[in-house]
């Protein structure tokens, strides 16, 4: 009779088998994708699919041709003086030290940026008050998204420098990206496309209203 201590409990065995199957399924999807690409390349087969319309992306594409000395969009956001200007710049709320804006080209729904008002490129350039408020508004952003979009988790971080992926290397800013179970799925793996399920303008109004109710604005 086998030693009982060596036998894995049924539930643990099922979980281990399920993880094994998921890993192999993911590997299979990647292999199928590469195989399909190889077949299309070898036989010059055009992709039979309709267009993926994303008209809001044209603003981003046009921004790529702007000269390096063009106005910083975070500084523009910090200079807004009324509700119309704030909505145009997607400013959710602000404090004397910081501004919180929606990412116009989000990784996923509700992607926020927190930045000091001062145009500074490096963390070591920030004052103690700016560091403290950056951390405080990051916490507030997580609270806001947990309530507004029922975020189950977050990716929070700062890219310093162009080589590290900073889209605006001259003005340091913190990313707060809400996450949900299953938000990384086969659609991104196969189609190289992310799904943003809500219009930015609609979500902006919801976040702005909730931020006012939660009294984040100073």
Protein Blocks (a to p, Z undefined) as FASTA:
>chain_A
ZZfklpccfklmmmmmmmmmmmmmmmmmmmmmmmmmmmmmmnopacdddddddfklmmmm
mmmmpcfkbccfklmmmmpcbfklmmmnopabdcfkbccdddfbdfbghiacdddfbdcf
bfklpcfklmmmmmmmmmmmmmmmmmmnopabdcddddehjklopablmbgcddddddde
hkacfklmmnopacdfbdfklmmmmmmmmmmmnomaZZ
